[in-house]
Amino acid sequence: MIELFEFALSGNCYKVRLMLSLINLKYESRIVNGLEKEHKAASFLAMNPFGQVPVLKDKGNVLRDSQGILVYLALAYAESSWFPMDPVQSAEVVAWLSTAANEVSRGPGALRSHYLLGRPINLEEAKSVTENVLSILENRLTNRNWLATDSITIADIAIYPYIALCHQGKVDLFPYENIRKWMVRIESLPNYISMQGIDKQVL
């Protein structure tokens, strides 16, 4: 049985849960106690020396990092369209995974952490990064349904959570019609699951 070590309110953990649900994979959730620093304990650091969730265990393999776990699930269990092997398309998917780990994390993700969890950040920088990445996403989704290819890929799953949680970082998505339509397409997928804090889009 697949095991997912996670925080319930983590967008990065949620993207793994969402992917598991979309491809109809059963798993066991292992909630890590963040208040007691369980993710910094020696037993957890043996799985991920960075002391971060999510961590996924499957068939004796221990995998860390939400983007890396999405790649693993796509290649091991999903249809090839989730992570295409065409060199240009696969490079496009990886580029969006990098965006999820970089700009989305430093922008919308950081703002959410600040306003929801009280974490200190460079507020003006996070706002600037957020405005830039939302503008790029809005333009990218003009006349196209998905970010990387003509069908949904793990690129969309990697980007979606912290965009869907933007309101918790005091970011209004109303001006971004293309982004909101893209979110509706994701939220309409069979086996879609939500998480606390995500309100499904109504156009």
C-alpha positions in Angstrom: 0.0 0.0 0.0 1.2 3.5 -0.9 1.9 5.7 2.2 1.7 9.5 2.1 3.3 11.4 4.9 1.7 14.8 5.0 0.3 17.9 6.6 -3.4 18.4 6.1 -3.1 22.1 5.2 -0.1 21.8 2.9 -0.8 22.7 -0.7 2.1 20.6 -1.7 0.7 17.6 0.1 -2.7 18.3 -1.4 -1.4 18.2 -5.0 -0.1 14.7 -4.3 -3.5 13.7 -2.8 -5.3 15.2 -5.8 -3.1 13.3 -8.3 -3.6 10.0 -6.4 -7.4 10.6 -6.5 -7.4 11.6 -10.2 -5.6 8.4 -11.2 -7.7 6.3 -8.7 -4.8 5.1 -6.6 -5.5 3.9 -3.0 -3.1 5.0 -0.3 -2.8 5.4 3.4 -2.4 8.9 4.8 0.2 9.4 7.6 -0.4 12.8 9.2 2.8 14.3 10.5 2.5 16.3 13.6 4.0 19.7 12.7 3.5 21.3 16.1 5.6 18.6 17.7 8.2 18.9 14.9 7.7 15.3 13.9 9.1 16.2 10.5 12.4 17.1 12.1 12.7 13.9 14.1 15.5 11.4 13.2 13.0 8.9 12.0 11.5 11.3 9.5 14.9 12.8 8.5 15.9 9.2 7.5 13.2 9.4 4.9 13.8 13.1 3.9 16.9 14.8 5.2 15.3 18.2 4.3 12.7 17.5 7.0 9.8 18.4 4.7 6.5 16.9 3.7 5.2 15.3 1.5 7.0 12.0 1.5 5.7 9.0 -0.4 6.6 5.4 0.2 5.8 2.8 -2.4 7.2 -0.6 -3.1 10.2 0.0 -0.9 10.9 3.4 -2.5 10.9 6.6 -0.5 10.3 9.7 -2.5 10.4 13.3 -1.4 9.3 16.6 -2.9 5.8 17.1 -4.3 7.0 17.8 -7.9 9.2 14.7 -7.8 6.3 12.6 -6.4 4.0 13.8 -9.2 6.6 12.7 -11.8 6.8 9.3 -10.1 3.1 8.7 -10.0 2.6 9.8 -13.6 5.4 7.5 -14.9 4.6 4.5 -12.6 0.8 4.5 -12.6 -0.9 7.0 -15.0 -1.6 7.3 -18.7 1.3 8.7 -20.7 -0.5 12.0 -21.4 0.1 13.0 -17.7 3.9 13.1 -18.4 4.5 12.9 -22.2 7.7 11.5 -23.4 8.0 13.9 -26.4 11.1 15.9 -25.6 9.5 19.3 -26.2 6.4 18.4 -24.3 8.2 16.8 -21.4 10.5 19.8 -21.1 7.4 22.1 -21.0 6.0 20.0 -18.2 9.2 20.2 -16.2 9.4 24.0 -16.8 6.0 24.3 -15.1 7.1 22.1 -12.2 9.9 24.5 -11.7 7.5 27.4 -11.7 5.4 25.7 -9.1 8.5 25.2 -6.9 9.8 28.7 -7.5 7.5 31.6 -8.5 4.2 30.0 -7.2 5.9 29.1 -3.9 7.6 32.5 -3.5 4.5 34.4 -4.5 1.0 33.0 -3.7 2.4 30.3 -1.4 4.4 32.8 0.6 1.4 35.2 0.9 -0.8 32.4 2.2 1.9 31.3 4.7 2.1 34.9 5.9 -1.6 35.7 6.3 -2.8 32.2 7.3 0.2 31.0 9.5 1.8 34.3 10.4 5.2 33.5 8.8 7.4 36.5 8.2 8.1 37.2 4.6 9.2 40.0 2.3 5.7 41.1 1.7 6.3 43.5 -1.3 8.5 40.9 -3.0 5.8 38.2 -2.6 3.1 40.5 -3.9 5.3 41.4 -7.0 6.1 37.8 -7.7 2.4 36.9 -7.4 1.2 39.6 -9.8 3.8 38.5 -12.3 3.1 34.8 -12.2 -0.7 35.4 -12.3 -0.2 37.6 -15.4 1.9 34.9 -17.1 -0.6 32.2 -16.3 -3.5 34.3 -17.5 -1.7 35.0 -20.8 -0.6 31.3 -21.1 -4.2 30.2 -20.8 -5.5 32.4 -23.5 -7.0 30.1 -26.2 -5.7 27.0 -24.5 -7.2 24.6 -21.9 -4.0 23.4 -20.1 -0.6 24.7 -19.3 1.9 22.4 -21.0 0.1 20.4 -23.7 -3.4 19.9 -25.3 -4.4 17.7 -22.4 -4.0 17.9 -18.6 -0.6 17.0 -17.2 1.1 17.0 -13.9 2.1 20.6 -14.7 -1.5 21.7 -14.1 -1.7 19.7 -10.9 1.5 21.2 -9.6 0.4 24.8 -10.2 -3.2 24.5 -9.2 -3.2 24.2 -5.4 -1.6 27.5 -4.4 -3.5 29.4 -7.1 -6.7 27.9 -5.8 -5.7 29.0 -2.3 -4.8 32.6 -3.4 -7.7 34.1 -1.4 -6.0 33.0 1.8 -3.1 35.2 0.8 -5.5 38.1 0.2 -5.2 37.8 -3.6 -8.3 38.3 -5.7 -8.5 36.1 -8.7 -11.7 37.8 -10.2 -9.7 39.7 -12.8 -8.1 36.6 -14.1 -10.9 35.0 -16.2 -8.7 32.5 -18.0 -7.2 31.2 -14.8 -10.6 30.8 -13.2 -11.9 28.9 -16.3 -8.8 26.6 -16.0 -9.6 26.0 -12.4 -13.1 25.0 -13.3 -11.8 22.5 -15.8 -9.6 20.9 -13.1 -12.4 21.0 -10.5 -14.8 19.3 -13.0 -12.5 16.3 -13.5 -13.7 12.8 -12.4 -12.3 11.9 -9.0 -11.4 15.6 -8.2 -11.0 16.2 -4.5 -10.7 19.5 -2.7 -9.0 20.5 0.5 -9.8 22.9 3.4 -9.6 26.5 2.1 -10.4 25.8 -1.6 -13.7 27.1 -2.8 -14.7 25.7 -6.1 -14.9 28.4 -8.8 -18.2 29.7 -10.0 -18.0 31.6 -13.3 
